[in-house]
Amino acid sequence: MARQTPISRYRNIGICAHVDAGKTTTTERVLFYTGISHKIGEVHDGAATMDWME
């Protein structure tokens, strides 16, 4: 079941950069250091949360 979060608690950001500039690496660290994710996914391992399409 999806987590119910009030719209007032949403924060949307955009990260734009050239290819291989570290966008996914940066977002993985943001998720980890804010407590959203408990593991930093690595791009080269295919374990990055932000590279998942579901």
Distance bins in CASP14 RR format, pairs under 12 A and 6 or more apart:
PFRMAT RR
TARGET T0000
AUTHOR 0000-0000-0000
RMODE 2
METHOD distances of the structure
MODEL  1
3 9 0 0 0 0 0 1 0 0 0 0 0
3 10 0 0 0 0 0 1 0 0 0 0 0
3 36 0 0 0 0 0 1 0 0 0 0 0
5 11 0 0 0 0 0 1 0 0 0 0 0
5 36 0 0 0 0 0 1 0 0 0 0 0
11 30 0 0 0 0 0 1 0 0 0 0 0
11 34 0 0 0 0 1 0 0 0 0 0 0
11 36 0 0 0 0 0 1 0 0 0 0 0
13 23 0 0 0 0 0 1 0 0 0 0 0
13 26 0 0 0 0 0 1 0 0 0 0 0
13 27 0 0 0 0 1 0 0 0 0 0 0
13 30 0 0 0 0 1 0 0 0 0 0 0
13 31 0 0 0 0 0 1 0 0 0 0 0
13 34 0 0 0 0 0 1 0 0 0 0 0
14 23 0 0 0 0 1 0 0 0 0 0 0
14 26 0 0 0 0 0 1 0 0 0 0 0
14 27 0 0 0 0 1 0 0 0 0 0 0
14 30 0 0 0 0 0 1 0 0 0 0 0
14 50 0 0 0 0 0 1 0 0 0 0 0
15 21 0 0 0 0 1 0 0 0 0 0 0
15 22 0 0 0 0 1 0 0 0 0 0 0
15 23 1 0 1 0 0 0 0 0 0 0 0
15 24 0 0 0 0 1 0 0 0 0 0 0
15 25 0 0 0 0 0 1 0 0 0 0 0
15 26 1 0 0 1 0 0 0 0 0 0 0
15 27 1 0 0 1 0 0 0 0 0 0 0
15 28 0 0 0 0 0 1 0 0 0 0 0
15 29 0 0 0 0 0 1 0 0 0 0 0
15 30 0 0 0 0 1 0 0 0 0 0 0
15 31 0 0 0 0 0 1 0 0 0 0 0
15 50 0 0 0 0 1 0 0 0 0 0 0
16 22 0 0 0 0 0 1 0 0 0 0 0
16 23 1 0 0 1 0 0 0 0 0 0 0
16 26 0 0 0 0 0 1 0 0 0 0 0
16 27 0 0 0 0 0 1 0 0 0 0 0
17 23 1 0 1 0 0 0 0 0 0 0 0
17 24 0 0 0 0 0 1 0 0 0 0 0
17 25 0 0 0 0 0 1 0 0 0 0 0
17 26 0 0 0 0 1 0 0 0 0 0 0
17 27 0 0 0 0 0 1 0 0 0 0 0
20 43 0 0 0 0 1 0 0 0 0 0 0
20 44 0 0 0 0 0 1 0 0 0 0 0
21 27 0 0 0 0 0 1 0 0 0 0 0
21 43 0 0 0 0 0 1 0 0 0 0 0
22 28 0 0 0 0 1 0 0 0 0 0 0
22 29 0 0 0 0 1 0 0 0 0 0 0
22 30 0 0 0 0 0 1 0 0 0 0 0
22 42 0 0 0 0 0 1 0 0 0 0 0
22 43 0 0 0 0 1 0 0 0 0 0 0
22 44 0 0 0 0 0 1 0 0 0 0 0
22 48 0 0 0 0 0 1 0 0 0 0 0
22 50 0 0 0 0 0 1 0 0 0 0 0
23 29 0 0 0 0 0 1 0 0 0 0 0
23 30 0 0 0 0 0 1 0 0 0 0 0
23 43 0 0 0 0 1 0 0 0 0 0 0
23 48 0 0 0 0 0 1 0 0 0 0 0
23 50 1 0 0 1 0 0 0 0 0 0 0
23 51 0 0 0 0 0 1 0 0 0 0 0
24 30 0 0 0 0 0 1 0 0 0 0 0
24 31 0 0 0 0 0 1 0 0 0 0 0
24 40 0 0 0 0 0 1 0 0 0 0 0
24 41 0 0 0 0 1 0 0 0 0 0 0
24 42 0 0 0 0 1 0 0 0 0 0 0
24 43 1 0 1 0 0 0 0 0 0 0 0
24 44 0 0 0 0 0 1 0 0 0 0 0
24 45 0 0 0 0 0 1 0 0 0 0 0
24 46 0 0 0 0 1 0 0 0 0 0 0
24 47 0 0 0 0 0 1 0 0 0 0 0
24 48 1 0 1 0 0 0 0 0 0 0 0
24 49 0 0 0 0 1 0 0 0 0 0 0
24 50 1 0 1 0 0 0 0 0 0 0 0
24 51 1 0 0 1 0 0 0 0 0 0 0
24 52 0 0 0 0 0 1 0 0 0 0 0
25 31 0 0 0 0 0 1 0 0 0 0 0
25 32 0 0 0 0 0 1 0 0 0 0 0
25 40 0 0 0 0 1 0 0 0 0 0 0
25 41 0 0 0 0 1 0 0 0 0 0 0
25 42 0 0 0 0 1 0 0 0 0 0 0
25 43 1 0 0 1 0 0 0 0 0 0 0
25 44 0 0 0 0 1 0 0 0 0 0 0
25 45 0 0 0 0 0 1 0 0 0 0 0
25 48 1 0 0 1 0 0 0 0 0 0 0
25 49 0 0 0 0 0 1 0 0 0 0 0
25 50 0 0 0 0 1 0 0 0 0 0 0
25 51 0 0 0 0 0 1 0 0 0 0 0
26 32 0 0 0 0 0 1 0 0 0 0 0
26 33 0 0 0 0 0 1 0 0 0 0 0
26 40 0 0 0 0 0 1 0 0 0 0 0
26 43 0 0 0 0 0 1 0 0 0 0 0
26 48 0 0 0 0 0 1 0 0 0 0 0
26 50 0 0 0 0 1 0 0 0 0 0 0
27 33 0 0 0 0 0 1 0 0 0 0 0
27 34 0 0 0 0 0 1 0 0 0 0 0
27 36 0 0 0 0 0 1 0 0 0 0 0
27 37 0 0 0 0 1 0 0 0 0 0 0
27 40 0 0 0 0 0 1 0 0 0 0 0
27 41 0 0 0 0 0 1 0 0 0 0 0
27 43 0 0 0 0 0 1 0 0 0 0 0
27 48 0 0 0 0 1 0 0 0 0 0 0
27 49 1 0 0 1 0 0 0 0 0 0 0
27 50 1 0 1 0 0 0 0 0 0 0 0
27 51 0 0 0 0 1 0 0 0 0 0 0
27 52 0 0 0 0 0 1 0 0 0 0 0
28 34 0 0 0 0 0 1 0 0 0 0 0
28 35 0 0 0 0 0 1 0 0 0 0 0
28 36 0 0 0 0 0 1 0 0 0 0 0
28 37 1 0 0 1 0 0 0 0 0 0 0
28 38 0 0 0 0 0 1 0 0 0 0 0
28 39 0 0 0 0 1 0 0 0 0 0 0
28 40 1 0 1 0 0 0 0 0 0 0 0
28 41 1 0 1 0 0 0 0 0 0 0 0
28 42 1 0 0 1 0 0 0 0 0 0 0
28 43 1 0 0 1 0 0 0 0 0 0 0
28 44 0 0 0 0 0 1 0 0 0 0 0
28 45 0 0 0 0 0 1 0 0 0 0 0
28 46 0 0 0 0 0 1 0 0 0 0 0
28 47 0 0 0 0 1 0 0 0 0 0 0
28 48 1 0 1 0 0 0 0 0 0 0 0
28 49 1 0 0 1 0 0 0 0 0 0 0
28 50 1 0 0 1 0 0 0 0 0 0 0
28 51 0 0 0 0 1 0 0 0 0 0 0
28 52 0 0 0 0 0 1 0 0 0 0 0
29 35 0 0 0 0 0 1 0 0 0 0 0
29 36 0 0 0 0 0 1 0 0 0 0 0
29 37 0 0 0 0 1 0 0 0 0 0 0
29 39 0 0 0 0 0 1 0 0 0 0 0
29 40 1 0 0 1 0 0 0 0 0 0 0
29 41 0 0 0 0 1 0 0 0 0 0 0
29 42 0 0 0 0 0 1 0 0 0 0 0
29 43 0 0 0 0 0 1 0 0 0 0 0
29 48 0 0 0 0 0 1 0 0 0 0 0
29 49 0 0 0 0 0 1 0 0 0 0 0
29 50 0 0 0 0 0 1 0 0 0 0 0
30 36 0 0 0 0 1 0 0 0 0 0 0
30 37 0 0 0 0 1 0 0 0 0 0 0
30 40 0 0 0 0 0 1 0 0 0 0 0
30 49 0 0 0 0 0 1 0 0 0 0 0
30 50 0 0 0 0 1 0 0 0 0 0 0
31 37 1 1 0 0 0 0 0 0 0 0 0
31 38 0 0 0 0 1 0 0 0 0 0 0
31 39 0 0 0 0 1 0 0 0 0 0 0
31 40 0 0 0 0 1 0 0 0 0 0 0
31 41 0 0 0 0 1 0 0 0 0 0 0
31 48 0 0 0 0 1 0 0 0 0 0 0
31 49 1 0 0 1 0 0 0 0 0 0 0
31 50 1 0 0 1 0 0 0 0 0 0 0
31 52 0 0 0 0 0 1 0 0 0 0 0
32 38 1 0 0 1 0 0 0 0 0 0 0
32 39 1 0 0 1 0 0 0 0 0 0 0
32 40 1 0 1 0 0 0 0 0 0 0 0
32 41 0 0 0 0 1 0 0 0 0 0 0
32 42 0 0 0 0 0 1 0 0 0 0 0
32 48 0 0 0 0 0 1 0 0 0 0 0
32 49 0 0 0 0 1 0 0 0 0 0 0
32 50 0 0 0 0 0 1 0 0 0 0 0
33 40 0 0 0 0 1 0 0 0 0 0 0
35 49 0 0 0 0 0 1 0 0 0 0 0
36 49 0 0 0 0 1 0 0 0 0 0 0
36 50 0 0 0 0 0 1 0 0 0 0 0
37 47 0 0 0 0 0 1 0 0 0 0 0
37 48 0 0 0 0 1 0 0 0 0 0 0
37 49 1 0 1 0 0 0 0 0 0 0 0
37 50 0 0 0 0 1 0 0 0 0 0 0
37 52 0 0 0 0 0 1 0 0 0 0 0
38 49 0 0 0 0 0 1 0 0 0 0 0
39 45 0 0 0 0 0 1 0 0 0 0 0
39 47 1 0 0 1 0 0 0 0 0 0 0
39 48 0 0 0 0 0 1 0 0 0 0 0
39 49 0 0 0 0 1 0 0 0 0 0 0
40 47 0 0 0 0 1 0 0 0 0 0 0
40 48 0 0 0 0 1 0 0 0 0 0 0
40 49 0 0 0 0 1 0 0 0 0 0 0
40 50 0 0 0 0 0 1 0 0 0 0 0
41 47 1 0 1 0 0 0 0 0 0 0 0
41 48 1 0 1 0 0 0 0 0 0 0 0
41 49 1 0 0 1 0 0 0 0 0 0 0
41 50 0 0 0 0 1 0 0 0 0 0 0
41 51 0 0 0 0 1 0 0 0 0 0 0
41 52 0 0 0 0 0 1 0 0 0 0 0
42 48 1 0 0 1 0 0 0 0 0 0 0
42 49 0 0 0 0 0 1 0 0 0 0 0
42 50 0 0 0 0 0 1 0 0 0 0 0
42 51 0 0 0 0 0 1 0 0 0 0 0
43 49 0 0 0 0 0 1 0 0 0 0 0
43 50 0 0 0 0 1 0 0 0 0 0 0
43 51 1 0 0 1 0 0 0 0 0 0 0
43 52 0 0 0 0 0 1 0 0 0 0 0
44 51 0 0 0 0 0 1 0 0 0 0 0
45 51 0 0 0 0 0 1 0 0 0 0 0
46 52 0 0 0 0 1 0 0 0 0 0 0
END
